[in-house]
Amino acid sequence: MASRYFWTFIFLLTLGVAPVMADEQYALISQLLSAARNNNISGVKQALAAGAPINARTRIGDTALNLAARAGNNDLVEELLAAGADVNLENAKQVTPLMSAAYGGYAPIVRRLLDKGAKLNVVDRLQKTAMVYAAGEGHTDVVKLLLSSGIAANARYANDLTALMWAAGYGRRDTVDALLAAGADSTLKDNRGKTAEVIATENGQREVAKVLHASVQGR
């Protein structure tokens, strides 16, 4: 028995499932999650058709949907959503499918998850949200989607950082431009008293620092 699914097997036993039935269920769960991890859509379909629970998890709490979102597999995401996958289930690190897709920059998947009711402001163990991941990675299309879904351009995250500050610190020029166009305030300061311009400057992001300086001057 693969160790990554051992606790799933034990969990089934605690529910009173007979050992033979638990073993069969474990096999289906293993098939489903292995297929999802390997982007094997036909394998996922077979496992689900045989009775694998759609929201089964790996040892670290990933569902098949979270695995598919992280891999950017649009077709697999669609298959799992059609089968009733829960869009808000977190893994052990409290990362949701929306965060996984936002981190990878998979805008079509982000859109579908939002359409299915994905929660916008869930915070993971690193105190990050989908917006923080998208802004920090410079995934401008995802940032725009999240803004259009109701996230405020000047929303504060851990340590009073804004999406603009995250984008600035990593030199994400296009994302910085998009956030400024959406009304992000470049004069805001984090809990250290630093603006997005200061953060960009300290991280050697001179081009972005110039853009932010100009935005302050133009206010």
C-alpha positions in Angstrom: 0.0 0.0 0.0 1.5 3.3 -1.1 2.3 5.4 2.0 0.8 8.6 0.6 -2.7 7.0 0.8 -2.2 5.1 4.1 -4.1 7.6 6.2 -7.0 7.6 3.7 -7.2 3.9 4.3 -7.1 4.3 8.1 -9.8 7.1 7.9 -12.1 4.7 6.1 -11.6 2.1 8.8 -12.5 4.7 11.5 -15.8 5.3 9.7 -16.7 1.7 10.2 -16.0 0.6 6.6 -15.2 -3.1 6.5 -11.5 -3.9 5.7 -12.3 -5.4 2.3 -14.5 -2.5 1.4 -12.0 -0.1 2.7 -9.3 -1.7 0.6 -11.5 -1.4 -2.5 -12.2 2.2 -1.7 -8.6 2.9 -1.2 -7.7 1.4 -4.6 -10.2 3.6 -6.3 -8.9 6.7 -4.4 -5.4 5.7 -5.4 -6.4 5.3 -9.0 -8.2 8.7 -9.1 -5.4 10.7 -7.5 -2.7 9.0 -9.4 -4.5 9.7 -12.7 -5.1 13.3 -11.7 -1.4 13.7 -10.8 -0.4 12.4 -14.2 -3.0 14.4 -16.1 -4.7 11.2 -17.2 -8.3 12.2 -18.0 -9.4 8.8 -19.1 -8.0 7.3 -15.8 -9.9 9.9 -13.8 -13.1 9.1 -15.6 -12.7 5.4 -15.0 -12.0 5.9 -11.3 -15.0 8.1 -10.9 -17.3 5.8 -12.9 -16.1 2.9 -10.6 -17.1 4.9 -7.5 -14.1 6.9 -6.4 -15.1 9.8 -4.2 -14.6 13.0 -6.2 -13.2 14.9 -3.2 -10.7 12.3 -2.0 -7.4 13.7 -0.9 -3.7 12.8 -1.0 -1.6 12.5 2.2 -1.0 16.3 2.0 -4.7 17.1 1.4 -4.7 17.7 -2.3 -7.9 16.8 -4.1 -7.9 15.8 -7.8 -9.1 19.3 -8.6 -6.3 20.9 -6.8 -3.8 18.7 -8.6 -5.4 19.6 -12.0 -5.5 23.3 -11.2 -1.8 23.3 -10.2 -0.9 21.6 -13.5 -3.0 24.0 -15.5 -5.0 21.2 -17.1 -8.2 22.9 -18.3 -9.8 19.7 -19.7 -9.3 17.8 -16.4 -10.5 20.7 -14.4 -13.7 20.8 -16.5 -14.2 17.0 -16.0 -13.8 17.3 -12.3 -16.1 20.3 -12.0 -18.8 18.5 -14.0 -18.4 15.5 -11.6 -19.1 17.9 -8.6 -15.7 18.6 -7.2 -15.6 21.0 -4.3 -13.8 24.2 -5.5 -13.0 25.4 -2.0 -11.4 22.3 -0.4 -7.9 23.3 1.0 -4.9 21.0 1.3 -2.8 20.7 4.4 -1.1 24.0 3.7 -4.6 25.6 3.3 -4.0 26.1 -0.4 -7.2 26.0 -2.5 -7.5 25.2 -6.2 -8.0 28.9 -6.9 -4.6 29.7 -5.3 -3.0 26.9 -7.3 -4.4 28.2 -10.5 -3.5 31.8 -9.6 0.1 30.9 -8.8 0.5 29.1 -12.1 -1.1 31.9 -14.1 -3.9 29.8 -15.5 -6.5 32.4 -16.2 -9.1 30.2 -17.9 -9.0 27.9 -14.8 -9.2 30.8 -12.5 -12.3 32.0 -14.3 -14.0 28.6 -14.2 -13.3 28.2 -10.5 -14.7 31.7 -9.8 -17.8 30.8 -11.9 -18.2 27.8 -9.6 -18.1 29.8 -6.4 -14.4 29.7 -5.4 -13.8 31.9 -2.4 -11.6 34.9 -3.2 -9.9 35.8 0.1 -8.9 32.5 1.6 -5.5 32.7 3.3 -3.0 29.9 3.3 -0.4 29.0 5.9 2.0 31.4 4.3 -0.6 34.2 4.8 -1.0 34.5 1.1 -4.2 34.7 -1.1 -4.9 34.0 -4.7 -4.3 37.7 -5.4 -1.0 37.8 -3.6 0.2 34.8 -5.6 -1.0 36.2 -8.9 0.5 39.7 -8.3 3.8 38.3 -7.0 4.2 36.0 -10.0 3.2 38.7 -12.5 0.2 37.0 -13.8 -1.6 40.1 -15.0 -4.6 38.4 -16.6 -5.3 36.6 -13.4 -4.9 39.8 -11.4 -7.5 41.5 -13.7 -9.9 38.6 -13.2 -9.6 38.8 -9.5 -10.2 42.5 -9.5 -13.2 42.2 -11.7 -14.6 39.5 -9.3 -14.6 42.0 -6.4 -11.2 42.1 -4.8 -10.3 45.7 -4.0 -7.2 47.1 -5.7 -6.0 48.4 -2.3 -6.9 45.4 -0.2 -4.4 44.7 2.6 -2.8 41.4 3.1 -0.3 40.1 5.7 2.0 42.8 7.0 -0.2 45.4 5.4 1.2 44.6 2.0 -1.0 45.3 -1.1 -1.0 43.5 -4.4 0.8 46.5 -5.8 3.6 46.1 -3.3 3.9 42.4 -4.1 4.1 43.1 -7.9 6.5 45.9 -7.3 8.9 43.9 -5.2 9.3 41.3 -8.0 9.5 43.9 -10.8 6.2 42.8 -12.5 5.8 45.9 -14.7 2.7 44.8 -16.5 1.0 43.8 -13.3 2.0 47.1 -11.7 0.5 49.0 -14.6 -2.7 47.0 -14.4 -3.1 47.6 -10.7 -2.4 51.3 -11.0 -5.0 51.5 -13.8 -7.4 49.8 -11.5 -6.9 52.4 -8.8 -4.1 51.0 -6.7 -2.7 53.6 -4.4 1.1 53.9 -4.7 1.4 56.0 -1.5 0.2 53.3 0.8 2.7 51.9 3.3 3.2 48.5 4.8 3.7 47.8 8.5 7.4 48.8 8.1 6.4 52.2 6.6 7.5 51.3 3.1 5.6 52.2 -0.1 5.6 50.1 -3.3 8.2 52.4 -4.7 10.6 51.8 -1.8 10.0 48.1 -2.0 10.8 48.1 -5.7 13.9 50.2 -5.2 15.2 48.0 -2.4 14.8 44.9 -4.6 16.6 46.5 -7.5 13.5 46.9 -9.6 14.5 50.3 -11.0 12.1 50.4 -14.0 9.1 49.6 -11.8 10.3 52.1 -9.1 10.3 54.8 -11.8 6.8 54.0 -12.8 5.6 54.1 -9.2 7.5 57.4 -8.6 5.8 58.9 -11.6 2.4 57.8 -10.3 3.0 59.5 -7.0 4.1 62.7 -8.7 1.0 62.6 -10.9 -1.5 62.4 -8.0 
